[in-house]
Amino acid sequence: METKKQNYTVPIIMMILLFGMIAFVTNLAAPMGVVLKAQFGVNNFQGMMGNAMNFIAYAIMGIPGGILLQKIGYKKTALIAVVIGFVGIGIQYLSGHTGQGSAFTIYLLGALVAGFSMTLLNTVVNPMLNTLGGEGKKGNQLLQVGSSFNSVLATFTPAFVGILIGEATKAQITDIFPIMYIAMGVFALVFFVLLAVKIPEPSIEFAKEPLKNLMAGAMKFRHFVFGAIAIFVYVGVEVGTPGTLYLWLTDTSVGMGAEIVGSLVATYWLLMMIGRLVGASIGSKVSSKTMLTVTSFVGLILVLLAIILKPEIMVNMPVFKTAGSSLSFGFAEVPINAMLLVLVGLCTSIMWGGIFNLAVEGLGKYVAAASGIFMTLVVGGGLLPLAQNAVADAAGFQPSYWVPLIGLAYLLFYALIGSKVTKRADSAEVKA
């Protein structure tokens, strides 16, 4: 008797939803800086603290998350991640109902807890989608669908935040409640569905050597060490460029409406999605080194021009406009610096994959440990934007972009020099 093939449509949909939630929750953190500045009167550094807490979670949970995965499996780890995500958003929601004296601290705690969830989800979602698709081409197709949905929500979130905020100087945490309701509702739905359905577990290969030995082994490869630093720098540039732009343009010195600024920042993430699609289409023909070299150089030029040019120079950019509860597409006059920084999204779009490919080349058995180190160093997405906004408080928003500029210069160095493989795990030292 022929065994009936199990239908995994429902858990596949849940995994794709979680793929999107990673972007939805993560991309909420930086625009929330506008709310924190308005409600608590904090400076730009403190306004970016919610984003920092979200990414600091990666440094805390990155490696323990991998250990948890090996001990209890993917489904249970996913369920734990979903519960933690619900609690994290719930704590942020509570911050809107507490006294002004404690609300800021409670919000930051919620951002940290939500970050723990995002770390675990990043560890789980990719292999689970691949397995549910039966691996091979179908599994890869599902990963592309999940990645696309992730990019769509990355684009949608800052625009939605801008619409909800309206006038930036009067923004309150309670204005963002609709987003929090959506997030908690999705987490609750996914939890009960995953709990009820039976799904296959991706295979987990247990390393024969202790993890600390494998991590120490990975750190002996020069090109990997430079690559690990590059991941830290890259995520900081990717997050800090649009995040600080949101704070800059909604600042009283510029005074643009939050809905327009949200649309501009959303365009940055939209360009990242377009860049990824282009990168995927040419990836088999163009090397990671070439792609990283070109994008880091172009990004460096764009940021340099944004620092040099006067913000009084205005240009027209396509944006989403609001009329009541409806959205329309049109053009808005924005500083040329904003346009240049939004275009950086095209450059940052393919950098993660390029850096990862260059960094793990020749690592052999150390690749899994190297991936754990990479996940931990995603913390750069919290720390570098903090540094950038400390500069913004001290010297102004334009000078603050020297931080991502230096980061892009390092990425160019890595592409040209730092990524050179001088030895491999399975061979003798490679001669220059």
N, C-alpha and C positions, 0 to 999 in steps of 0.2 A: 504493500500500500504506500502510495506516494505521500511524503510528509508535506503538509501545507506550509508554504512560506509565510512567515510572520510579517504583518504590515506595521511598519514603524513610522507611518505618516505623522501621527500625533506627537510622539517624542521628538521627531525631526523639527516640527514646527516650534516646539518648546525650546529646542537648542538654538534655533535661528532667532527666536525672541530674546534669549539670553545673550546671544552674540550682539544684538542691537542694544541690549541694556548696558553692556560694558561701555559703549560709547555714550549712551544717554546719561548715565550717572556720572561718568568721568567728565564729560563736557559741560555738565551743570556747574562744576566746582569753580572754574575761572570766572564765568559771568556773574556768579554769586558775589564776587568781590565788589561789584557795583552796589549790590544790596547791603553788604556789610559796611561799606564806606558811608552810605546814606543813613542807615539805621543807627550805627554805633559811632559814627564820626571818626573811624580809624583811618590810618594812612594807607598808602598803596601796599606797603610791605605786609601789614596786617590783613588787608583786604584779600591778598593772595594766600593767606594762611589756610583757608579751606581747601584750596587746590593742593597746597603742600601736604596737608594731612592725608589727603586721598592717595598721594604718591608715596609718602613715607611708609604707608602700609605695605607697599611692595618690598621695601627693605626689611621689614619685620617678618612678613608672611611668605616671601618668595620661596625660600628653601624649606621651611616647615610645611608649606603647602605641598611640595613635592613628596615629602616624607609621609604626610597624611594620605596622599593619593596612593602610595604604595601599600599602606597598611589597611585601608578600608575600601579601596576601589573608587571608580569614577562616579557611579550613581550616588553613593552615600556622600561623597565629597561635594557633588553638585547640589544635593539637598541641603547640606550644611551651608554652602555658599549662598544659596537662595535665602535661607533663614537669616543669615548674617546681613545680607543685603536689605531685607525687609526691616530688620532692627535698626540698621544704620540710617536708612531713610526716615524711619519712625522717630529716631532721636532728633534728626534735623527738623522734622515736623514739630516735635515738642518744643524746640527752641523758639518757635513762633508763638508759643502759648505761655512762656515763662517770663519772669521779670527781666527788665533791661540789663540788670547787673550780671545775671548769669546766662543770658541767652547766647551770647557770643561763644562762651566756653562750651556750652551744650552743643551748639552747632558744629564746632570744631571736633568734638568727640564723635558726633554722628558722621562727619566726613571721614574720620579715621576708620570707624567701623565699616562704613560703606566701602572704603578702600580695601579692607581685608576681603570683602566679598568679591571685588573686582579681580584681586590677585588670584583667588581660587578659581573663579570662572575662567580666567585666561588660561589656567592650567588644564581645565577640564574640557571646555567647549570644542576646541579644535579636534582632538582625537575622538571625542564622542560623535561628532557630526560625521567624521570620516568613517567610523565603524558603522553607524546607522545607515550610511549610504552603501555599505558593502565594500568599502575601500575602493581602490582603483579609480577609474574615470568618474564613476557615479559619486564616490566619496569626495573626490576633488571638486566635482561640480557643486556639491552641497556646501563645501567650504567657500567656494566663490560666491554662492548665494548669500551665505552667512556674512561674509566679509562685505558684500555690497550693502546688505541691510544695516550692518554696523556703520558704514560710511553715510548712509541716508540719515540715520539718527544723529550721527556726529554733526551733520549739516543742519538738521532740524532743531536741535536743542538750543544753541545760542540765539537763533531767530525767535523761537518760542519764548525764551526768557525775556528777550527785548520787548516783545509784544505785551507780556504780562507786567513788566516793570513800568512801561510807559515813560513817565517823567523820572529820570534817574535820581534826582535830588530828593525825591519823596519815596523811594523804594523801601519796601519792608519785606521781611521773610514771608509774611502771610501772603504777599503777592504771588509767591512761587508755589503756593500750596497745590494748584492744579497739577503741576509736574510731579510733585511728591505723591499725590493720589494715584496718578498713572503708574508710577514706579512701584509703589506698594501693591497695587492691584495686579500688575504683571507678575511680580515675585510670588504673590499668593497663588495665582492661577498656575504658574509653572510648578510650584511645590506640590500641589495636590495632584496634578496630572502626572508628574514624574513618580510620585509616591505610588500611584495606582497602576502604572504600566510596567511591564517587564521589558527590559532592554538589555542587549548584550554588553558585556564589559570589554573595552579595548584591552588587548594583551599588555601586561606590564612586565618588562624584562628586568629582573633583579640583577643588579651588578654584583660581580663576585668580590669586588674590592669595596672597602668602606667609602662612603660618599666624600668624606674629608680628604682621603687620599686621591680620589679622582679630581676633586676641585684643585688640590695642590698641584696635581699633574698638569691640569689645563693652564694654570698660571705660569708654567715654565715655558710656554710658547709666546715669544715676543709679539707676534702679530695678533694673537688673541688678547693679550693684555691691552695693547693699543686699541683693539676693537671693543673691549669691554668699556674702556673710557669713552670711546666714540658713541656707544649706545647711551651712556649716561648723558653725554653732551647733546646727542641728537634729540632725545625725548624732551630735554630742557628747551631746546630751540623750537621744536614743534609746538609745545604747549605755551611757552613764554611769548612767542611772536604774536599770536592772536589774542591771548589772554591779557597781555599788557595793552594791546591796541583797544580792547573793550574799555579798560579803565581810562585810557588816554582820551578817547573821543567822547566819553560821557562825563569827563571831568568838567568842572565849571569853567575852566580856561578855554574849552572848546564849545561845550554845551550842546552837542548833537543829541537828538532824541535816541533813547535806548532802543526803540524798535528799528531805526535805521542802522544803528551801530550793530545790533544783533544780526541784521541781514548781511552787513559787510563781513562780519566774522564768520557767519554761516557760509559765505562765498569761499572763504579760505578752506573750509573743510570740504566744500563741494569740489574745489580744484584739486584737493588731495585725492578725492575719489576718482576724478578724471585722470589724474596722474598715475594712479595705481592701475587703472584699466589700460592706459597706454604702456606703462611699464610691463604689464603682463603680456601684452601683444608683441613687444619687441625683445622680451627677456631672453628668448632663445637665440637672438642674433647679436645682442649687445652685451658685453661683459659687465659684471657687477662693478668692477673697478672703473670702467668708462662711465657708467651711469652715475656712480657716486661722485666722480671727478667733475662731471659737467654740472650736476645739480647743486653741489656744494659751491662751485665757483659762481654760478648764476645767482644762487641765493645770497652769496656774499655781496655781489654787486648790487642786488636789489636793496638789501638792508643798508649798505653804505650810502646809496642814494637817498634812502629814507632818512638817514641821519643828517645828510648834508643839505638837502633841499628845504626851502622854507615852507612851512605848513600853510602859509597864505596862498600858495599856488593851488588853485582848485581845479579838479577834473570831474567829468561826469562818469559815474559807474552804475551799472545795472544793479538794482536792489529790489527787495520785496517791500511793498508799501501796504499799510493797513488802513482800512476804512471801516470803522466799527469792528465787527468780528470777521470781516472778509480780508483776503490777501489779494494784492495785485502786483504786477511786475512792471517796473519802470526805472527811470534813472534819477539819481540824486547827486548833488554836488558835494564832493568830499575832498579833503586835503590830498594832494598827490602822494604824500607819505603813506596814507592809508591804502591807496591803490597798490603801491609798491609792496607793502607788507602783506597784503592779501595774496599777491602773486607768488609769494614765497611758498604758499601751500602746494603749488605745482612741484616745487623743488623738494620739499620734505616728504612728499608722497611715497617715493620709492626707496627712501634711505634705510629704513629698518631692514628690509630684505637684503639690500646690498651690503650693509655692514655685517649682518649675520653671516651671509655666505662667505664673505672675505675672512671673517674672524675664525670660523670653525673649519676652514680648509686644512686638511691634513691632521686633524685632531683625533681621528679614529675613535677609540673607546671613550675618549674624554668629552665627546660632543654633548651627551646628556647632562653632565655636570656643568659644562660651559653654558648650556641653556638656562640652568638654575641661577648661575651667576648673572646672566643677562637679565633675567626676570627681576632679580634683586636690584640691579642698577637702573631699572626704570624709575627709581626714586629721583633721578635727575629731573624728571618732569615736575617735581615739586620744589627741589632745591634751587635750580637755576632761575626759574621765574621769581622766587623769593629774592635772590640776589639782584635780579634785574629791577625789581620794584623797590629794593633798598636804594639802588642808584637813582631810580625815578624820584624818590622822596628827597634825595640829597641834591640832585643836579637837574632833574627834569626828565620828561618822557623820552625826548629824542636822544639825549646822551645815554639813556638806559639801554638802547639798542646796541651799544657796544658789546654788551654781554652776549647776545646771540651772534653778533658779528665775529667775535673771537671764537665762539663755538663753531661757526661755519668754517673759519680758517683752520681750526683743528681737524674738522672732517675732511677738508681738502688735503691737509697733510697726511691724514690716514689713507685716503684714496691713493695718493701718489707715492708715499714712502712707507708709512706705518703698516700697511697691509701686506708688505712683502713677506712671503713665507720663507723663513731661513732654516726650519727643520720640520719634519713630519713625524707623527707618532709611529708610523710603520716603515720608516726608512732613515738612513743616515742624514746628517745635515746637508741641506741643499746648498750648493755653491752658488755664489753670486754671479 
